[in-house]
Amino acid sequence: MYKRIDELPAILTSFAYREEHFPEMEEMLVTVRRHHPTWHLVPGRGPVSGFKGAAFEVESPRGNCRWTLPVPFELDGSLNDWTRIVWMKAWWMTSVWDQFGSIPINRVIWLDADARLNGPLDILLEPEKEVVAGVWGGAEWNRG
């Protein structure tokens, strides 16, 4: 039996890794709260001053905490910064699942900080199954 994802419990997560992106993420979270008020939110904001490496302030259903990326992380102001930040997403999703996947919720959803919801997500899922979905771009994807 399928159900719409807006009828199922879920954790929605995202992070903003530069202060200038915090307002964007806040606007995204407003749209999620409006259309999915029962979902748990786990947003992160970084970097945290006073920490060596990439540290995040994390809001969660269990209270606020800090996470630190377990590998060296240096931004140099180049276009490579974007790629380095994108690479953190896999670590972030794993951390969210490890920390909060026992809520019990078997759905973790990522939205980029600049995403907006104009209505409830209406993806159909089998409630007891795990689904991994996403958009993976490559040379073919980027061709018009």
Rosetta blueprint (number, residue, H / E / L):
1 M L
2 Y L
3 K E
4 R E
5 I H
6 D H
7 E H
8 L L
9 P L
10 A L
11 I E
12 L E
13 T E
14 S E
15 F E
16 A E
17 Y E
18 R L
19 E H
20 E H
21 H H
22 F H
23 P H
24 E H
25 M H
26 E H
27 E H
28 M H
29 L H
30 V H
31 T H
32 V H
33 R H
34 R H
35 H H
36 H L
37 P L
38 T L
39 W L
40 H E
41 L E
42 V E
43 P E
44 G E
45 R E
46 G E
47 P L
48 V L
49 S L
50 G L
51 F L
52 K L
53 G L
54 A L
55 A E
56 F E
57 E E
58 V E
59 E L
60 S L
61 P L
62 R L
63 G L
64 N L
65 C E
66 R E
67 W E
68 T E
69 L L
70 P L
71 V L
72 P L
73 F L
74 E L
75 L L
76 D L
77 G L
78 S L
79 L L
80 N H
81 D H
82 W H
83 T H
84 R H
85 I H
86 V H
87 W H
88 M H
89 K H
90 A H
91 W H
92 W H
93 M H
94 T H
95 S H
96 V H
97 W H
98 D H
99 Q H
100 F H
101 G L
102 S L
103 I L
104 P L
105 I L
106 N L
107 R L
108 V E
109 I E
110 W E
111 L L
112 D L
113 A L
114 D L
115 A L
116 R L
117 L L
118 N L
119 G L
120 P L
121 L L
122 D L
123 I L
124 L E
125 L E
126 E L
127 P L
128 E L
129 K L
130 E L
131 V L
132 V L
133 A L
134 G L
135 V L
136 W L
137 G L
138 G L
139 A L
140 E L
141 W L
142 N L
143 R L
144 G L
